[in-house]
Amino acid sequence: MMRLRVPRGVIDAVRAHARRDLPDECCGLLVGADGRVHRAVETRNLRAGPTRYLVDPAAQFAAMREAGREGLQVIGAYHSHPGAPPLPSATDVREAYETGFFHLIVAPGAGGAPDEVRAWRVAQGRFEPVELCIEPA
């Protein structure tokens, strides 16, 4: 199984973004290299609502340029599933197109329950589970 290494601070930032955008889905980008995320970039959800998301293309291009200047790349994206488990939805599967792209899906916990985060990777038009390795900050 493939691994995605993510610093604890990045996971905390993604979880906080998901809670802040409730009841809507949040979205953002993952910048890194070689299966390791260095940082998350929050983006505006152009389809603001509880079941859809669309990363702002201008934010995506800006993140790609900045990452390139640092010798990194946009290696994935994240989004939330308010009220649903962190599993790829039918919409996620239908809209996934970039092979090798990582996805973090966070399910914000309700009533004080912890947020659950899972990692996935697009391979041949479908999502495959990825081992999420949370590293110290």
PEWOGI-V491170 format. One record per residue. RES is the residue in one small letter. SS is DSSP state (H for helix, E for strand, C for the rest). PHI is phi in radians with two decimals (none if undefined). NEAR is the number of other C-alpha atoms within 12 Angstrom. Layout:
BEGIN
((RES:SS:PHI:NEAR) (RES:SS:PHI:NEAR))
END
This chain:
BEGIN
((m:C:none:12) (m:C:-1.19:20) (r:E:-2.05:23) (l:E:-2.20:34) (r:E:-1.67:32) (v:E:-2.36:38) (p:E:-1.11:25) (r:H:-0.92:21) (g:H:-1.07:19) (v:H:-1.21:32) (i:H:-1.05:36) (d:H:-1.07:25) (a:H:-1.17:29) (v:H:-1.14:40) (r:H:-1.08:36) (a:H:-1.11:26) (h:H:-1.08:34) (a:H:-1.05:39) (r:H:-1.18:31) (r:H:-1.13:18) (d:C:-1.56:28) (l:C:-0.97:27) (p:C:-1.54:23) (d:C:-1.51:29) (e:C:-1.28:38) (c:C:-1.79:43) (c:E:-2.70:46) (g:E:-2.99:41) (l:E:-2.09:41) (l:E:-1.98:42) (v:E:-1.87:40) (g:E:3.13:32) (a:E:-2.89:24) (d:C:0.90:21) (g:C:1.28:30) (r:E:-2.25:28) (v:E:-1.45:38) (h:E:-1.69:31) (r:E:-2.81:33) (a:E:-1.87:37) (v:E:-2.04:36) (e:E:-1.17:30) (t:E:-2.28:32) (r:C:-1.40:27) (n:E:-1.51:31) (l:C:-1.29:19) (r:C:-2.01:17) (a:C:-0.75:22) (g:C:3.06:21) (p:C:-1.39:23) (t:C:-2.33:26) (r:C:-2.50:25) (y:C:-2.61:30) (l:C:-2.59:30) (v:E:-1.17:29) (d:C:-1.08:23) (p:H:-1.01:16) (a:H:-1.09:15) (a:H:-1.17:22) (q:H:-1.14:29) (f:H:-1.12:18) (a:H:-1.10:21) (a:H:-1.12:31) (m:H:-1.12:24) (r:H:-1.10:17) (e:H:-1.11:19) (a:H:-1.06:25) (g:H:-1.05:17) (r:H:-1.10:13) (e:C:-1.68:15) (g:C:1.33:15) (l:C:-2.03:23) (q:E:-2.56:32) (v:E:-1.40:38) (i:E:-1.77:38) (g:E:-3.11:42) (a:E:-2.46:41) (y:E:-2.35:47) (h:E:-2.74:54) (s:E:-1.94:48) (h:C:-2.17:40) (p:C:-1.08:33) (g:C:1.35:23) (a:C:-2.48:23) (p:C:-1.22:20) (p:C:-1.39:28) (l:C:-1.97:29) (p:C:-1.03:34) (s:C:-1.46:22) (a:H:-1.03:14) (t:H:-1.15:17) (d:H:-0.99:30) (v:H:-1.14:22) (r:H:-1.11:15) (e:H:-1.65:18) (a:C:-1.34:27) (y:C:-2.43:20) (e:C:-1.65:22) (t:C:-1.05:20) (g:C:1.56:28) (f:C:-1.33:33) (f:E:-1.52:45) (h:E:-2.34:48) (l:E:-1.80:46) (i:E:-2.08:43) (v:E:-2.00:39) (a:E:-1.91:38) (p:C:-1.07:36) (g:C:-1.15:24) (a:C:-1.68:18) (g:C:1.01:9) (g:C:1.50:8) (a:C:-1.18:10) (p:C:-1.20:15) (d:C:-1.31:29) (e:E:-1.84:28) (v:E:-2.19:38) (r:E:-2.27:36) (a:E:-1.93:39) (w:E:-2.45:38) (r:E:-2.45:37) (v:E:-1.42:29) (a:E:-2.47:20) (q:C:0.93:15) (g:C:1.36:18) (r:E:-2.39:25) (f:E:-1.63:31) (e:E:-2.01:26) (p:E:-1.15:25) (v:E:-2.21:27) (e:E:-1.24:22) (l:E:-1.61:28) (c:E:-1.87:23) (i:E:-1.55:22) (e:E:-1.76:17) (p:C:-1.04:12) (a:C:-1.11:15))
END
